[in-house]
Amino acid sequence: MKVLLIQPKDSLGNYAPKRPLLAQAYLGAALEKGGHKVAIFDLRIRRVEKRLESALKEFNPDVACISLASLTLQHAFELMKRIKSYNPKAIIIAGGPEVTTLSESILPKSDVDFVVVGEGDFVLPKFLEKYGKNEDWKSIPGLGYKEAGKMIINPRELPENLDDIPFPAWHLFNLKDYNRNIKRIQLPIMTARGCPHKCIFCTIPSIFVKYRYRSPKNVVDEIEYVNKMFCIDNFQVMDDNIGLFKDRVIGICDEIIKRNLKIKWIVGQGLTANSVNKEMMIKMREAGCTMDSI
């Protein structure tokens, strides 16, 4: 199938994105692994939005997956109507944080055919495989659909081994859309998903449900691959709680040092004074970590 992944612009639009979105890159990688042809459009970038019309005509997607957040809803629903006007048979699938937390308010929308709750890179390839083969897809965990006037949202299933996930498909982006000098892009990387804490002000526990982490080797394999493939040596760690297991962070740092990778990285979030110690901070510095943005 031809699958179009779209990140709508938000209603404010008062900043230019500095990096591509990790969720789209993971989803694109999972779909390509499943044999689908994938195109990604990050409409937060004006020049990318201008390319959308020709893409709808030329690429003519069978499936359009649109990520929803509170500030993108208006634009997202407009996009759905545009896509349906080009191809009424195109399947519209909504995902993202707004869907995961408020799926029962999104699924009834007329142009939404399906919703994906939680981590789409696990759900969507399974659904498209069965849907494309006309096999029973209704029991797929994390899938929401309409049937006989009712909304059905299946409980989620959380694969434990994050090392099995293909690396993000950065080749699906034109990285120069974010910075003409791609070496200045701090490419996002996530070494773990979720957070074990249940803070009432945070949506992360409802999105990821359970804390799971990657092995140090797998994390640094990705860093090394990106460094060699795209000549990018700047990274931003996007974990929600990277300091939870200090020995694992030290293990990642040791792996970077052992491979003599000349990189710089920052921790964008998920690090507090009580989640670090002196040994960990020294090791992070030796491995190229700075707290400064470039």
VMD Tcl script that draws the C-alpha trace (Angstrom):
set ca {
  {0.00 0.00 0.00}
  {0.97 3.65 -0.47}
  {0.91 5.33 2.94}
  {1.10 9.07 3.53}
  {2.15 10.20 7.03}
  {1.14 13.76 7.84}
  {2.02 16.05 10.71}
  {-0.45 18.98 10.56}
  {0.58 22.52 11.39}
  {-0.66 23.89 14.69}
  {-3.09 26.75 15.09}
  {-0.37 29.13 16.30}
  {2.36 28.37 13.80}
  {4.70 30.84 15.45}
  {7.91 28.85 15.21}
  {9.85 26.88 12.64}
  {10.59 23.29 13.68}
  {14.26 22.57 14.27}
  {14.10 18.82 13.75}
  {11.90 16.14 12.19}
  {9.49 14.23 14.39}
  {10.67 10.99 15.93}
  {7.20 9.42 15.93}
  {6.85 9.81 12.17}
  {10.33 8.42 11.61}
  {9.57 5.32 13.70}
  {6.23 4.81 12.00}
  {7.77 5.19 8.56}
  {10.44 2.60 9.39}
  {7.87 0.08 10.65}
  {5.71 0.54 7.55}
  {8.65 0.17 5.17}
  {9.64 -3.01 6.97}
  {6.10 -4.25 6.26}
  {6.60 -3.64 2.53}
  {4.61 -0.40 2.18}
  {5.61 2.65 0.15}
  {5.80 5.60 2.52}
  {5.89 9.37 2.14}
  {6.13 11.81 5.05}
  {4.87 15.39 5.08}
  {5.66 17.67 8.02}
  {3.29 20.55 7.37}
  {4.77 22.62 10.18}
  {7.19 23.66 7.42}
  {5.60 26.04 4.92}
  {7.58 24.87 1.91}
  {6.52 21.29 2.63}
  {2.85 22.27 2.79}
  {3.15 23.71 -0.73}
  {4.17 20.24 -1.98}
  {1.12 18.50 -0.54}
  {-1.26 19.14 -3.45}
  {1.05 17.55 -6.00}
  {1.72 14.65 -3.62}
  {-1.99 13.93 -3.28}
  {-2.28 13.81 -7.06}
  {0.94 11.98 -7.91}
  {1.46 9.74 -4.88}
  {-2.30 9.17 -4.55}
  {-2.11 7.42 -1.16}
  {-4.23 4.43 -0.27}
  {-3.86 5.36 3.40}
  {-3.31 8.73 5.09}
  {-2.19 8.71 8.71}
  {-2.57 12.03 10.50}
  {-1.16 12.80 13.93}
  {-3.47 14.82 16.18}
  {-2.65 17.12 19.08}
  {-4.81 19.81 20.63}
  {-3.36 22.66 18.54}
  {-3.48 20.72 15.25}
  {-7.09 19.53 15.32}
  {-8.59 22.22 13.09}
  {-5.94 21.82 10.40}
  {-6.06 18.04 10.67}
  {-9.78 17.83 9.98}
  {-9.39 20.18 7.01}
  {-6.67 17.89 5.65}
  {-8.92 14.85 5.96}
  {-11.55 16.51 3.78}
  {-8.94 17.47 1.18}
  {-7.61 13.93 1.04}
  {-11.09 12.46 0.66}
  {-11.85 14.95 -2.15}
  {-8.88 13.59 -4.12}
  {-9.59 9.96 -3.37}
  {-12.85 9.09 -1.58}
  {-11.59 5.52 -1.13}
  {-8.48 6.61 0.77}
  {-8.41 5.33 4.34}
  {-7.96 8.03 6.99}
  {-6.27 6.87 10.19}
  {-5.85 9.24 13.12}
  {-3.22 8.80 15.79}
  {-1.13 10.87 18.15}
  {-1.55 12.13 21.72}
  {-5.04 13.57 21.22}
  {-6.31 10.24 19.92}
  {-4.62 8.21 22.63}
  {-6.08 10.30 25.43}
  {-9.45 11.21 23.86}
  {-10.07 8.53 21.24}
  {-13.82 8.41 21.80}
  {-14.15 12.06 20.77}
  {-12.06 11.64 17.60}
  {-13.39 8.38 16.16}
  {-16.95 9.67 15.55}
  {-15.67 12.35 13.14}
  {-17.07 11.64 9.70}
  {-13.75 11.58 7.82}
  {-11.94 9.40 10.37}
  {-12.09 5.75 9.36}
  {-9.85 4.30 12.08}
  {-7.87 5.45 15.10}
  {-4.66 4.06 16.53}
  {-4.26 4.28 20.30}
  {-0.78 4.33 21.78}
  {2.36 3.41 19.84}
  {1.40 3.37 16.19}
  {4.56 1.66 14.96}
  {3.28 -1.51 16.64}
  {-0.38 -1.22 15.64}
  {-0.47 0.20 12.13}
  {1.69 -2.36 10.25}
  {-0.36 -5.23 11.72}
  {-3.60 -3.56 10.71}
  {-2.53 -2.76 7.14}
  {-1.17 -6.26 6.61}
  {-4.47 -7.87 7.55}
  {-6.62 -5.20 5.91}
  {-4.69 -5.50 2.65}
  {-5.13 -9.28 2.62}
  {-8.81 -8.99 3.54}
  {-8.14 -10.93 6.73}
  {-9.78 -10.38 10.12}
  {-8.32 -7.17 11.53}
  {-10.94 -6.33 14.14}
  {-9.10 -7.81 17.11}
  {-5.80 -5.96 16.58}
  {-4.74 -4.38 19.92}
  {-4.79 -0.58 19.96}
  {-7.09 -0.25 16.94}
  {-10.33 1.74 17.03}
  {-13.11 1.50 14.44}
  {-16.83 2.00 13.87}
  {-19.27 -0.85 13.47}
  {-23.06 -0.69 13.24}
  {-23.13 2.78 14.75}
  {-20.89 1.78 17.66}
  {-17.32 2.71 18.50}
  {-14.97 -0.15 19.27}
  {-11.53 0.57 20.72}
  {-9.42 -2.48 21.41}
  {-7.20 -2.69 24.50}
  {-3.52 -2.05 23.86}
  {-0.70 -4.56 23.76}
  {2.83 -3.46 24.66}
  {5.76 -5.35 23.12}
  {8.54 -5.56 25.68}
  {11.67 -5.75 23.52}
  {12.34 -2.30 22.07}
  {15.57 -3.57 20.51}
  {13.44 -5.28 17.85}
  {12.14 -1.94 16.55}
  {13.76 -0.75 13.29}
  {15.73 2.46 13.55}
  {13.86 5.66 12.61}
  {13.56 6.21 8.85}
  {15.29 9.57 8.57}
  {15.82 8.98 4.85}
  {12.11 9.67 4.34}
  {12.64 13.31 5.30}
  {14.36 16.07 3.38}
  {16.53 17.05 6.32}
  {17.51 20.32 4.65}
  {13.93 21.47 5.19}
  {14.88 21.82 8.86}
  {18.32 23.28 8.37}
  {20.30 23.81 5.20}
  {23.31 22.57 7.10}
  {22.02 19.22 8.33}
  {25.03 18.85 10.62}
  {23.42 21.53 12.80}
  {20.25 19.48 13.33}
  {20.05 17.89 16.77}
  {18.41 14.70 15.64}
  {16.07 13.19 18.26}
  {16.76 9.82 19.80}
  {14.77 7.92 22.41}
  {16.53 5.31 24.53}
  {13.38 4.33 26.47}
  {9.62 4.79 26.21}
  {7.47 6.06 29.02}
  {8.01 6.74 32.69}
  {7.09 4.59 35.70}
  {5.81 7.55 37.71}
  {2.14 8.56 37.62}
  {2.28 12.32 37.99}
  {-1.23 13.72 37.65}
  {-0.09 16.66 35.48}
  {1.63 14.46 32.88}
  {0.10 12.64 29.89}
  {3.06 10.31 29.32}
  {1.72 7.43 31.48}
  {-1.48 7.38 29.41}
  {0.43 7.45 26.11}
  {3.12 4.86 26.81}
  {1.42 3.10 29.77}
  {4.54 1.18 30.77}
  {8.22 2.05 31.04}
  {10.45 0.03 28.69}
  {14.02 0.64 27.64}
  {16.54 -0.27 24.96}
  {19.91 -1.89 25.55}
  {22.98 0.37 25.49}
  {24.32 -1.48 22.45}
  {21.10 -0.97 20.48}
  {21.02 2.74 21.33}
  {24.60 3.31 20.23}
  {24.12 1.15 17.13}
  {21.49 3.70 16.09}
  {23.72 6.66 16.88}
  {26.58 5.15 14.90}
  {24.30 4.33 11.95}
  {22.93 7.89 11.80}
  {26.40 9.36 12.20}
  {27.77 7.35 9.26}
  {24.70 7.48 7.01}
  {23.77 11.17 7.38}
  {27.02 12.69 8.74}
  {25.06 14.01 11.71}
  {26.91 14.21 15.01}
  {24.38 16.15 17.12}
  {21.59 14.43 19.02}
  {18.88 15.30 21.49}
  {17.71 12.59 23.88}
  {13.91 12.70 24.12}
  {13.41 10.25 27.03}
  {10.88 11.23 29.67}
  {13.04 9.76 32.43}
  {16.52 8.96 31.17}
  {18.07 8.96 34.65}
  {15.83 6.24 36.08}
  {18.56 3.59 35.82}
  {21.93 5.28 36.15}
  {23.89 2.13 35.29}
  {22.12 1.97 31.93}
  {23.05 5.58 31.13}
  {26.65 4.84 32.08}
  {26.48 1.76 29.83}
  {25.36 3.91 26.89}
  {28.19 6.34 27.57}
  {30.76 3.54 27.81}
  {29.56 2.19 24.45}
  {29.94 5.63 22.82}
  {33.43 6.01 24.27}
  {34.49 2.48 23.29}
  {33.51 3.12 19.67}
  {35.29 6.49 19.70}
  {32.21 8.27 18.34}
  {32.83 12.01 18.12}
  {29.32 13.24 18.81}
  {27.56 15.88 20.87}
  {24.27 15.29 22.61}
  {21.95 17.03 25.00}
  {19.21 15.79 27.29}
  {16.12 17.75 26.35}
  {13.98 16.59 29.25}
  {13.55 13.84 31.84}
  {16.62 14.60 33.92}
  {16.42 16.04 37.43}
  {18.88 16.65 40.23}
  {17.75 13.55 42.11}
  {18.10 11.28 39.04}
  {21.84 11.84 38.57}
  {25.03 11.27 40.50}
  {28.61 12.43 40.04}
  {29.78 9.26 38.30}
  {26.96 9.43 35.78}
  {27.50 13.12 35.02}
  {31.25 12.69 34.51}
  {30.63 9.75 32.19}
  {28.02 11.69 30.20}
  {30.48 14.51 29.66}
  {33.19 12.10 28.51}
  {30.71 10.64 26.02}
  {29.97 14.05 24.45}
  {26.97 15.23 26.44}
  {26.52 18.95 26.93}
  {23.47 20.76 28.26}
  {23.84 23.49 25.64}
  {21.94 23.71 22.39}
  {23.92 24.61 19.28}
}
mol new
graphics top color blue
foreach p $ca { graphics top sphere $p radius 0.5 }
foreach p [lrange $ca 0 end-1] q [lrange $ca 1 end] { graphics top cylinder $p $q radius 0.2 }
display resetview
